[in-house]
Amino acid sequence: MDFFEVINKRHSVRKFTEQPVERELLDTLVSVAETAPSSKNCRSSAFMVIEDRDTIEAISLMRDRGSAFLKDAPAVIVVLGNETKTDLWVDNAAISATFLHLTATALGLGSCWVHVNGRLRVTAEPGSGLAEDYLRELLGVKDGMRILCVMAVGYEAGTRIGE
Ligand SMILES: Cc1cc2nc3c(=O)[nH]c(=O)nc-3n(C[C@H](O)[C@H](O)[C@H](O)COP(=O)(O)O)c2cc1C
């Protein structure tokens, strides 16, 4: 698929088949995302690939809106940034996530960005806490590492193999 075809085909996918994503493809997604540019080449972005069903279901509960569909995603890639390396960790992580999203399209996979940074667990209820804090505890994220978003990854439901 050439570059402009990838750009044209990219869209957010929220419904997936049960087909697992091949390990090799998950590795490719991460290694391409790692080539994204970063401020002063500080490479502050990091990735966690999650396929465990119970963990994915728990991730889907992080927010009252916009994350429930993650429950049926075959894989989830958490996009993190190291805030001790740069104040531009958000910018760097967003570029990394965009590389990941476009690469998924190029590989015939569907994906969808689900935002974490700054989002409340329950919309408009500050007392409900932050989705990021919930995920940090769930995933055992180290101090200094922040979570920008999670990317759902899988084969789009309704897409024929080879299409
Ligand atoms: C910064 C950002 C945050 C997003 N957060 C969510 C989200 O929390 N849940 C969700 O289902 N989609 C989320 N999306 C996907 C957008 O809804 C989607 O990109 C937009 O509606 C355009 O649709 P398209 O990607 O199919 O072109 C997000 C996208 C971006 C770039």
The ligand as an SDF file (V2000), in Angstrom:
LIG
                    3D

 31 33  0  0  0  0  0  0  0  0999 V2000
   -6.3500   12.8980   20.4000 C   0  0  0  0  0  0  0  0  0  0  0  0
   -7.4280   11.8880   20.0240 C   0  0  0  0  0  0  0  0  0  0  0  0
   -8.2370   11.3700   21.0240 C   0  0  0  0  0  0  0  0  0  0  0  0
   -9.2150   10.4160   20.7100 C   0  0  0  0  0  0  0  0  0  0  0  0
   -9.9150    9.8300   21.7240 N   0  0  0  0  0  0  0  0  0  0  0  0
  -10.8260    8.8830   21.4190 C   0  0  0  0  0  0  0  0  0  0  0  0
  -11.4830    8.1810   22.4670 C   0  0  0  0  0  0  0  0  0  0  0  0
  -11.2510    8.3990   23.6410 O   0  0  0  0  0  0  0  0  0  0  0  0
  -12.3940    7.2140   22.1190 N   0  0  0  0  0  0  0  0  0  0  0  0
  -12.6580    6.9240   20.8050 C   0  0  0  0  0  0  0  0  0  0  0  0
  -13.4890    6.0280   20.5550 O   0  0  0  0  0  0  0  0  0  0  0  0
  -12.0410    7.5720   19.7870 N   0  0  0  0  0  0  0  0  0  0  0  0
  -11.1170    8.5310   20.0660 C   0  0  0  0  0  0  0  0  0  0  0  0
  -10.4410    9.1460   19.0490 N   0  0  0  0  0  0  0  0  0  0  0  0
  -10.7460    8.8390   17.6470 C   0  0  0  0  0  0  0  0  0  0  0  0
  -11.5300    9.9920   17.0120 C   0  0  0  0  0  0  0  0  0  0  0  0
  -12.8680    9.9670   17.4960 O   0  0  0  0  0  0  0  0  0  0  0  0
  -11.4900    9.8550   15.4780 C   0  0  0  0  0  0  0  0  0  0  0  0
  -10.1520    9.9370   15.0350 O   0  0  0  0  0  0  0  0  0  0  0  0
  -12.2950   10.9560   14.7960 C   0  0  0  0  0  0  0  0  0  0  0  0
  -13.6790   10.8410   15.1050 O   0  0  0  0  0  0  0  0  0  0  0  0
  -12.1530   10.9180   13.2620 C   0  0  0  0  0  0  0  0  0  0  0  0
  -12.5430    9.6510   12.7690 O   0  0  0  0  0  0  0  0  0  0  0  0
  -11.5400    8.7870   11.8970 P   0  0  0  0  0  0  0  0  0  0  0  0
  -10.3280    8.4770   12.7630 O   0  0  0  0  0  0  0  0  0  0  0  0
  -12.3100    7.5390   11.5200 O   0  0  0  0  0  0  0  0  0  0  0  0
  -11.1190    9.6050   10.7070 O   0  0  0  0  0  0  0  0  0  0  0  0
   -9.4350   10.0580   19.3460 C   0  0  0  0  0  0  0  0  0  0  0  0
   -8.6050   10.5860   18.3550 C   0  0  0  0  0  0  0  0  0  0  0  0
   -7.6050   11.4770   18.6880 C   0  0  0  0  0  0  0  0  0  0  0  0
   -6.6950   12.0010   17.5830 C   0  0  0  0  0  0  0  0  0  0  0  0
  1  2  1  0
  2  3  1  0
  2 30  2  0
  3  4  2  0
  4  5  1  0
  4 28  1  0
  5  6  2  0
  6  7  1  0
  6 13  1  0
  7  8  2  0
  7  9  1  0
  9 10  1  0
 10 11  2  0
 10 12  1  0
 12 13  2  0
 13 14  1  0
 14 15  1  0
 14 28  1  0
 15 16  1  0
 16 17  1  0
 16 18  1  0
 18 19  1  0
 18 20  1  0
 20 21  1  0
 20 22  1  0
 22 23  1  0
 23 24  1  0
 24 25  2  0
 24 26  1  0
 24 27  1  0
 28 29  2  0
 29 30  1  0
 30 31  1  0
M  END
$$$$
